[in-house]
Structures are given as C-alpha cells and as structure tokens.
Amino acid sequence: MTIAFVTHRDCWRHQMGAHHPECPERLSAIQDRLIASGLDAYLQYYEAPLATREQLARVHEPAYLDYLEAQAPTQGLRHLDPDTAMCPATLPAALRAAGAGVLAVDLVMKGEAPAAFCAIRPPGHHAERARAMGFCFFNNVAVAAAHALEVWGLARVAIVDFDVHHGNGTEDIFAHDPRVLMCGTFQHPFYPYSGVDHPAPNMENVPLPAGTRGDGFRAAVEARWLPRLYAFAPEMILISAGFDAHYEDDMASLGLTENDYAWVTERLLEVAKRSAEGRIVSLLEGGYALSALGRSVASHIKALAEI
C-alpha cells in the first residue's frame, strides 16, 4: 500500500559545520536508497509545512521559542551547545521538521494515508521543554503527539523510540502524562546519561549495554514494550525512528541490522492494528552511517507499507 512521505527541501539547508555527523547527506542517502530499491513507487510525497507557534507551545515554553528566534544568526554559525549549532537556514528547517509530524498526523487521522514517514532534520527527541541539545531544537515527535491529543481528541498516544540515545526531551515533556506511553531502548551508559533513574510510570525505558545485538534488542521489545503497549491500547503510535544503533554506525556501540528495524516495525504495526486502526506516524531521528541509514529506512518503510 502507499504511505505518506513528508519532507521539505529546507531540511537539506540546515548545516552545523563541516564534518558534523548530522548533515544534509543523510536525507540524500535515504532518498537515493528508496529510489534505487523501487520503494518510491509506494510513497505519496508531501511538503512539510512550517509548524505554528501554537503547535510548538503545546510542548515548549514560550520563552524558549523566543530564545531560539533570538539566537538564529543571519550569517555563520551560533552554537547553543558544543554539538548543536544554528545557521541562517536552521530555524526554517526546524519549523519544517516539527510541521512534518503535524501534517503526518492529519493525513493519517483523516484516512488519507494508512501510515506516514517524515524524512526530516534537524531531529528532535533530545529537545526538552526549554532546552536545545543533542542536535535537536524542537521536539518533533512531541509536537506531533500533542497535536494528536489536542486537535484530534485522542485519549491515548504511544511514542516508541529505538534511537541509540535516550529520548530525554520527549520524557521531559510527557513524564506523568497518563495520555502518553513512551517506550524506548537505548545504549546505557551513554549520552545523554538519562532514562534510568526513577522514570515516571508512563515511561518504559529499557537501557541496553554496549555490544547488544539484534537478539537482545528483540528480547527487550517482546518482554518490556509489547506487554505495555497492548495493555495501553494506543489510538495512534508515533515512532522516534533513530537508526544509529546499526552495527555500521560508529556513533555508538550497539549492533542492530536493517532486519531488526523491519522486525520491530512489524511488531508495532500489529499493535496499531489491534487498537489504533493501524495508525502509525514515524519521524526520523538519528542514523549517521549513510549507507546503513538508507538501507535501514528502506526496510522500515517497506514494513510500514506492508510490502
């Protein structure tokens, strides 16, 4: 079946300096792989809109939104932390990345697409309510989840995060919100060194030691995520789809393959079909080994489209 593919050229224009791993070539690697594999025939392309202040303010402090606007440079780079910098194209790209998730939720809720993938950058899951960090400015998946809750009136939304880094920003925003269940796997101990100290009851955080391979990841999903997800019965599943746990990605030290990403996508689709009419929206997070990223996203999309 055909699924929505939401992106925008502005997301290519964001730059954080030469040799930075979070680079525009990430999106090119994804699109090249989708075309080469013939999967583009199963995608309906949409241009991401700019997120509005109202949409952003559901998950970010107004003063923080003002801060990002004030920090946006007219030339050169401005670092917000050692890893996270803004160029003149960053703010539009970040607004498109957040707006992509909003549009994707609308498309899926209207029945115009059975599922959606957002090929966006900058990523978002490290962005806290009032702090940019870890390459992230707006928390894209949180903006999408809040939109599903507030505009579409959903009572239960699940966020699943299989990035190699803990989604500290998403947890910061939704901890103790009974409408949201967040399930995450991440390498630990590892940046951002969070997610293990007394998480809120609606957080199913599963730290994985360095060296964990696909069998360990799959066991964690089956033992920890799936029982919580089925019991929660989400009306929509949102995925923070980071692919930097791939064995070829030297950003970290886990050992997943594209087959593992296809497998977990299939398991999540089964949950979505049980309680959410199959509704899934996936948003790109990490993944910095370009060939592995392209192959992993292709496997993820193939599973989403049930090809």
Helices and strands as residue ranges (DSSP letters): E 3-7, H 10-13, H 25-36, G 39-42, E 43-47, H 53-57, H 62-71, E 78-81, E 84-86, H 90-109, E 115-118, H 140-150, E 157-161, H 168-174, E 180-187, E 203-208, H 214-220, I 221-225, H 226-232, E 236-241, H 258-275, E 280-284, H 290-304
